[in-house]
Amino acid sequence: ATGSPQLGKELELEFETADRIDLLVSFIKNSGLNLIYPALTRFSERGGKLRIITTTYMGASDPTAIEKLSKLPGTQVKVSYDTRSSRLHAKAYFIHRDSGLSCAYIGSANLSRPAITDGLEWTVKLPVAELPHLFRRCEAEFESYWESPDFHLHEEGDLEKFAKASKAERQHGQPTATNLTLYELRPRPYQ
């Protein structure tokens, strides 16, 4: 297991030799993306394929981060907008290598600065060579999400749609106003 103080750095190093990357993260924040974006850009520029699954759950993701990722060459982003029936809260970072030396980082860390730097997160590294069955099972779960109609491809022009859905999510969690009826209460002698 690795603590998250190294997670961002470990991911950057893994990206340097990856052929494909699959990310499954509930929340994507600019603060976290900015830390690994240079490594993702280098990965993309050398022809790497990046797939990302995320959600509008709780309105926590930054719409501009989703847009920035979707514009990287060789990148596809899928989003779950229906957070009532499917509340994706998983966090997994898959690094695929044609050599077969693939691995995955599975844990509690979303893509945010605190989560991948100094947050109290737990992350386990699954090397396919040492834990092939567990790696393949997690990989298959990612594929089932990717193929699910619950996740929609984020395309150019979807920034407003994502932002609107995120805002609605944040407002849904806010307490609603309660109408109060005020009256004066006086004790009576017989009470």
GIURHU-V9240 format. One record per run of one state. SS is the DSSP state (H for helix, E for strand, - for the rest). FROM is the first residue (numbers start at 0). LEN is the number of residues. Records with the same first field share a line. If there is no record, write none. Layout:
SS = FROM-LEN  FROM-LEN
This chain:
- = 0-1  3-3  15-4  25-2  28-1  45-3  55-1  59-3  70-4  80-10  96-6  107-3  111-1  116-5  127-4  147-3  153-5  172-19
E = 1-2  19-6  27-1  48-7  74-6  90-6  102-5  110-1  121-6  150-3
H = 6-9  29-16  56-3  62-8  112-4  131-16  158-14
